[in-house]
Amino acid sequence: MQSNPPNDAQVLALNAIAATLADQRLAERFLSLSGLAPPDLKQRAGDCSFLADFLRFLEGHEPDLLAIASAISVRPIEIVRARAALEG
């Protein structure tokens, strides 16, 4: 059984997670607030609801949203749209 390839929203969310984990301050904040550990992230990386929740986390704190949008070279609205697509 083949799995579907990731869509653009999933790829954007995964890039945002990678950028978050590459920034020590953001990584500590996310892991602390979410209660997750890095191995949990790897297990849940294919879960669209988790990816949407992660993007919602970024939306909830504008400085983080702006920092990650800049780090992955997208406009903040693209992160918001990706979250909506993942929820849809």
OpenMM code with the backbone's topology and positions (N, CA, C; nanometers):
from openmm import Vec3, app, unit

residues = "MET GLN SER ASN PRO PRO ASN ASP ALA GLN VAL LEU ALA LEU ASN ALA ILE ALA ALA THR LEU ALA ASP GLN ARG LEU ALA GLU ARG PHE LEU SER LEU SER GLY LEU ALA PRO PRO ASP LEU LYS GLN ARG ALA GLY ASP CYS SER PHE LEU ALA ASP PHE LEU ARG PHE LEU GLU GLY HIS GLU PRO ASP LEU LEU ALA ILE ALA SER ALA ILE SER VAL ARG PRO ILE GLU ILE VAL ARG ALA ARG ALA ALA LEU GLU GLY".split()
positions = [
    Vec3(0.0840, -0.1177, 0.0000),
    Vec3(0.0000, 0.0000, 0.0000),
    Vec3(0.0886, 0.1242, 0.0000),
    Vec3(0.0684, 0.2119, -0.0946),
    Vec3(0.1484, 0.3339, -0.1027),
    Vec3(0.0810, 0.4448, -0.0234),
    Vec3(0.1637, 0.5283, 0.0395),
    Vec3(0.1083, 0.6459, 0.1063),
    Vec3(0.1116, 0.7623, 0.0088),
    Vec3(0.0248, 0.8586, 0.0324),
    Vec3(0.0207, 0.9758, -0.0535),
    Vec3(0.1427, 1.0636, -0.0275),
    Vec3(0.1969, 1.1251, -0.1318),
    Vec3(0.3086, 1.2172, -0.1093),
    Vec3(0.2595, 1.3384, -0.0312),
    Vec3(0.3475, 1.4017, 0.0446),
    Vec3(0.3047, 1.5192, 0.1227),
    Vec3(0.2584, 1.6319, 0.0304),
    Vec3(0.1573, 1.7051, 0.0762),
    Vec3(0.1107, 1.8197, -0.0020),
    Vec3(0.1896, 1.9444, 0.0399),
    Vec3(0.1635, 2.0559, -0.0272),
    Vec3(0.2381, 2.1792, -0.0005),
    Vec3(0.2233, 2.2253, 0.1439),
    Vec3(0.1037, 2.2129, 0.2005),
    Vec3(0.0816, 2.2557, 0.3383),
    Vec3(0.1634, 2.1700, 0.4351),
    Vec3(0.1698, 2.0400, 0.4080),
    Vec3(0.2496, 1.9519, 0.4929),
    Vec3(0.3980, 1.9862, 0.4831),
    Vec3(0.4441, 2.0101, 0.3626),
    Vec3(0.5855, 2.0446, 0.3429),
    Vec3(0.6176, 2.1752, 0.4149),
    Vec3(0.5309, 2.2743, 0.4022),
    Vec3(0.5523, 2.4008, 0.4708),
    Vec3(0.5574, 2.3784, 0.6219),
    Vec3(0.4647, 2.3006, 0.6755),
    Vec3(0.4624, 2.2743, 0.8192),
    Vec3(0.5890, 2.2019, 0.8647),
    Vec3(0.6333, 2.1049, 0.7878),
    Vec3(0.7562, 2.0331, 0.8239),
    Vec3(0.8774, 2.1255, 0.8188),
    Vec3(0.8814, 2.2144, 0.7206),
    Vec3(0.9896, 2.3132, 0.7147),
    Vec3(0.9841, 2.4062, 0.8353),
    Vec3(0.8637, 2.4435, 0.8760),
    Vec3(0.8475, 2.5307, 0.9924),
    Vec3(0.8929, 2.4601, 1.1199),
    Vec3(0.8620, 2.3318, 1.1317),
    Vec3(0.9091, 2.2554, 1.2485),
    Vec3(1.0606, 2.2499, 1.2496),
    Vec3(1.1197, 2.2203, 1.1343),
    Vec3(1.2665, 2.2130, 1.1263),
    Vec3(1.3295, 2.3463, 1.1641),
    Vec3(1.2727, 2.4566, 1.1160),
    Vec3(1.3263, 2.5893, 1.1487),
    Vec3(1.3091, 2.6192, 1.2971),
    Vec3(1.1990, 2.5769, 1.3528),
    Vec3(1.1757, 2.5979, 1.4968),
    Vec3(1.2783, 2.5214, 1.5783),
    Vec3(1.3027, 2.3976, 1.5422),
    Vec3(1.3983, 2.3162, 1.6173),
    Vec3(1.5422, 2.3641, 1.5992),
    Vec3(1.5691, 2.4336, 1.4898),
    Vec3(1.7039, 2.4872, 1.4656),
    Vec3(1.7320, 2.6119, 1.5483),
    Vec3(1.6276, 2.6727, 1.6030),
    Vec3(1.6415, 2.7923, 1.6861),
    Vec3(1.6225, 2.7501, 1.8313),
    Vec3(1.7279, 2.7549, 1.9097),
    Vec3(1.7236, 2.7014, 2.0460),
    Vec3(1.6113, 2.7631, 2.1293),
    Vec3(1.5950, 2.8939, 2.1216),
    Vec3(1.4917, 2.9598, 2.2011),
    Vec3(1.3524, 2.9126, 2.1604),
    Vec3(1.3271, 2.9107, 2.0304),
    Vec3(1.1965, 2.8663, 1.9821),
    Vec3(1.1738, 2.7184, 2.0113),
    Vec3(1.2762, 2.6381, 1.9932),
    Vec3(1.2626, 2.4945, 2.0201),
    Vec3(1.2280, 2.4699, 2.1662),
    Vec3(1.2990, 2.5376, 2.2566),
    Vec3(1.2716, 2.5196, 2.3999),
    Vec3(1.1305, 2.5648, 2.4339),
    Vec3(1.0883, 2.6763, 2.3764),
    Vec3(0.9532, 2.7275, 2.4026),
    Vec3(0.8487, 2.6281, 2.3547),
    Vec3(0.8629, 2.5808, 2.2299),
    Vec3(0.7649, 2.4879, 2.1755),
    Vec3(0.7617, 2.3580, 2.2555),
    Vec3(0.8773, 2.2993, 2.2794),
    Vec3(0.8808, 2.1711, 2.3507),
    Vec3(0.8271, 2.1857, 2.4930),
    Vec3(0.8589, 2.2972, 2.5565),
    Vec3(0.8101, 2.3205, 2.6921),
    Vec3(0.6586, 2.3366, 2.6952),
    Vec3(0.6054, 2.4176, 2.6065),
    Vec3(0.4615, 2.4433, 2.6062),
    Vec3(0.3801, 2.3242, 2.5559),
    Vec3(0.4374, 2.2473, 2.4648),
    Vec3(0.3628, 2.1347, 2.4079),
    Vec3(0.3742, 2.0082, 2.4923),
    Vec3(0.4809, 1.9997, 2.5714),
    Vec3(0.5044, 1.8777, 2.6482),
    Vec3(0.5603, 1.7636, 2.5644),
    Vec3(0.5957, 1.7924, 2.4407),
    Vec3(0.6495, 1.6906, 2.3511),
    Vec3(0.8011, 1.6829, 2.3627),
    Vec3(0.8545, 1.5703, 2.3222),
    Vec3(0.9994, 1.5505, 2.3127),
    Vec3(1.0322, 1.5327, 2.1646),
    Vec3(1.1570, 1.5584, 2.1249),
    Vec3(1.1928, 1.5430, 1.9834),
    Vec3(1.1508, 1.4098, 1.9206),
    Vec3(1.1630, 1.2957, 1.9898),
    Vec3(1.1162, 1.1718, 1.9264),
    Vec3(0.9654, 1.1734, 1.8956),
    Vec3(0.8878, 1.2436, 1.9796),
    Vec3(0.7434, 1.2560, 1.9548),
    Vec3(0.7187, 1.3277, 1.8222),
    Vec3(0.8004, 1.4285, 1.7950),
    Vec3(0.7839, 1.5053, 1.6717),
    Vec3(0.8036, 1.4167, 1.5496),
    Vec3(0.9030, 1.3321, 1.5556),
    Vec3(0.9311, 1.2435, 1.4431),
    Vec3(0.8136, 1.1479, 1.4204),
    Vec3(0.7568, 1.0960, 1.5269),
    Vec3(0.6444, 1.0028, 1.5149),
    Vec3(0.5200, 1.0703, 1.4593),
    Vec3(0.5010, 1.1972, 1.4897),
    Vec3(0.3778, 1.2667, 1.4522),
    Vec3(0.3912, 1.3512, 1.3255),
    Vec3(0.5073, 1.3464, 1.2619),
    Vec3(0.5343, 1.4328, 1.1470),
    Vec3(0.4384, 1.4123, 1.0306),
    Vec3(0.3782, 1.2968, 1.0177),
    Vec3(0.2860, 1.2718, 0.9086),
    Vec3(0.1400, 1.2958, 0.9430),
    Vec3(0.1147, 1.3412, 1.0643),
    Vec3(-0.0217, 1.3620, 1.1138),
    Vec3(-0.0666, 1.5056, 1.0843),
    Vec3(-0.1609, 1.5205, 0.9932),
    Vec3(-0.2052, 1.6548, 0.9520),
    Vec3(-0.2619, 1.7348, 1.0686),
    Vec3(-0.3302, 1.6699, 1.1608),
    Vec3(-0.3854, 1.7461, 1.2746),
    Vec3(-0.2732, 1.7973, 1.3646),
    Vec3(-0.1682, 1.7187, 1.3813),
    Vec3(-0.0531, 1.7663, 1.4584),
    Vec3(0.0139, 1.8837, 1.3874),
    Vec3(0.0319, 1.8712, 1.2563),
    Vec3(0.0950, 1.9791, 1.1809),
    Vec3(0.0121, 2.1070, 1.1896),
    Vec3(-0.1197, 2.0938, 1.1805),
    Vec3(-0.2077, 2.2108, 1.1951),
    Vec3(-0.1946, 2.2703, 1.3343),
    Vec3(-0.1901, 2.1843, 1.4365),
    Vec3(-0.1741, 2.2330, 1.5737),
    Vec3(-0.0417, 2.3076, 1.5901),
    Vec3(0.0634, 2.2554, 1.5282),
    Vec3(0.1932, 2.3225, 1.5366),
    Vec3(0.1861, 2.4613, 1.4725),
    Vec3(0.1264, 2.4697, 1.3545),
    Vec3(0.1163, 2.5998, 1.2880),
    Vec3(0.0276, 2.6947, 1.3688),
    Vec3(-0.0753, 2.6416, 1.4333),
    Vec3(-0.1597, 2.7240, 1.5204),
    Vec3(-0.0775, 2.7769, 1.6392),
    Vec3(0.0135, 2.6951, 1.6886),
    Vec3(0.1054, 2.7384, 1.7944),
    Vec3(0.1852, 2.8607, 1.7469),
    Vec3(0.2360, 2.8558, 1.6256),
    Vec3(0.3110, 2.9702, 1.5725),
    Vec3(0.2213, 3.0924, 1.5589),
    Vec3(0.1002, 3.0715, 1.5104),
    Vec3(0.0062, 3.1822, 1.4938),
    Vec3(-0.0256, 3.2488, 1.6281),
    Vec3(-0.0195, 3.1731, 1.7352),
    Vec3(-0.0554, 3.2236, 1.8667),
    Vec3(0.0454, 3.3201, 1.9269),
    Vec3(0.1622, 3.3310, 1.8679),
    Vec3(0.2655, 3.4222, 1.9188),
    Vec3(0.3326, 3.4872, 1.7988),
    Vec3(0.2883, 3.6075, 1.7674),
    Vec3(0.3305, 3.6739, 1.6448),
    Vec3(0.4823, 3.6791, 1.6250),
    Vec3(0.5632, 3.7073, 1.7297),
    Vec3(0.7085, 3.7089, 1.7059),
    Vec3(0.7609, 3.5747, 1.6539),
    Vec3(0.7053, 3.4644, 1.7036),
    Vec3(0.7478, 3.3328, 1.6546),
    Vec3(0.7006, 3.3110, 1.5112),
    Vec3(0.5779, 3.3502, 1.4826),
    Vec3(0.5238, 3.3378, 1.3472),
    Vec3(0.6121, 3.4136, 1.2485),
    Vec3(0.6464, 3.5363, 1.2822),
    Vec3(0.7297, 3.6179, 1.1934),
    Vec3(0.8694, 3.5600, 1.1781),
    Vec3(0.9261, 3.5113, 1.2879),
    Vec3(1.0617, 3.4551, 1.2833),
    Vec3(1.0665, 3.3307, 1.1952),
    Vec3(0.9685, 3.2433, 1.2105),
    Vec3(0.9693, 3.1202, 1.1312),
    Vec3(0.9347, 3.1492, 0.9856),
    Vec3(0.8411, 3.2378, 0.9618),
    Vec3(0.8095, 3.2748, 0.8229),
    Vec3(0.9347, 3.3266, 0.7537),
    Vec3(1.0091, 3.4111, 0.8217),
    Vec3(1.1331, 3.4640, 0.7653),
    Vec3(1.2352, 3.3518, 0.7429),
    Vec3(1.2470, 3.2621, 0.8403),
    Vec3(1.3456, 3.1539, 0.8316),
    Vec3(1.3187, 3.0594, 0.7153),
    Vec3(1.1908, 3.0396, 0.6811),
    Vec3(1.1595, 2.9476, 0.5716),
    Vec3(1.1191, 3.0217, 0.4433),
    Vec3(1.1391, 3.1523, 0.4459),
    Vec3(1.1178, 3.2379, 0.3279),
    Vec3(0.9759, 3.2320, 0.2722),
    Vec3(0.8795, 3.2461, 0.3635),
    Vec3(0.7392, 3.2577, 0.3231),
    Vec3(0.6783, 3.3769, 0.3954),
    Vec3(0.5662, 3.4241, 0.3433),
    Vec3(0.4935, 3.5290, 0.4139),
    Vec3(0.4144, 3.4642, 0.5271),
    Vec3(0.3959, 3.5347, 0.6387),
    Vec3(0.3202, 3.4769, 0.7504),
    Vec3(0.1822, 3.4249, 0.7090),
    Vec3(0.1169, 3.4911, 0.6162),
    Vec3(-0.0157, 3.4471, 0.5724),
    Vec3(-0.0098, 3.3077, 0.5103),
    Vec3(0.1026, 3.2711, 0.4529),
    Vec3(0.1159, 3.1373, 0.3950),
    Vec3(0.1129, 3.0305, 0.5034),
    Vec3(0.1659, 3.0618, 0.6200),
    Vec3(0.1590, 2.9686, 0.7329),
    Vec3(0.0144, 2.9544, 0.7785),
    Vec3(-0.0562, 3.0655, 0.7847),
    Vec3(-0.1976, 3.0629, 0.8238),
    Vec3(-0.2780, 2.9810, 0.7220),
    Vec3(-0.2529, 3.0013, 0.5955),
    Vec3(-0.3239, 2.9260, 0.4904),
    Vec3(-0.2906, 2.7770, 0.4961),
    Vec3(-0.1657, 2.7451, 0.5237),
    Vec3(-0.1267, 2.6044, 0.5346),
    Vec3(-0.2003, 2.5378, 0.6510),
    Vec3(-0.2097, 2.6090, 0.7630),
    Vec3(-0.2835, 2.5537, 0.8776),
    Vec3(-0.4287, 2.5278, 0.8395),
    Vec3(-0.4905, 2.6221, 0.7711),
    Vec3(-0.6296, 2.6055, 0.7294),
    Vec3(-0.6429, 2.4859, 0.6345),
    Vec3(-0.5498, 2.4695, 0.5433),
    Vec3(-0.5533, 2.3572, 0.4493),
    Vec3(-0.5381, 2.2241, 0.5225),
    Vec3(-0.4524, 2.2214, 0.6223),
    Vec3(-0.4320, 2.0983, 0.6982),
    Vec3(-0.5547, 2.0619, 0.7811),
    Vec3(-0.6297, 2.1617, 0.8219),
    Vec3(-0.7503, 2.1373, 0.9005),
    Vec3(-0.8678, 2.0957, 0.8115),
    Vec3(-0.8594, 2.1343, 0.6835),
    Vec3(-0.9703, 2.1218, 0.5915),
    Vec3(-1.0068, 1.9876, 0.5483),
] * unit.nanometer
topology = app.Topology()
chain = topology.addChain("A")
for resn in residues:
    res = topology.addResidue(resn, chain)
    for name in ("N", "CA", "C"):
        topology.addAtom(name, app.Element.getBySymbol(name[0]), res)
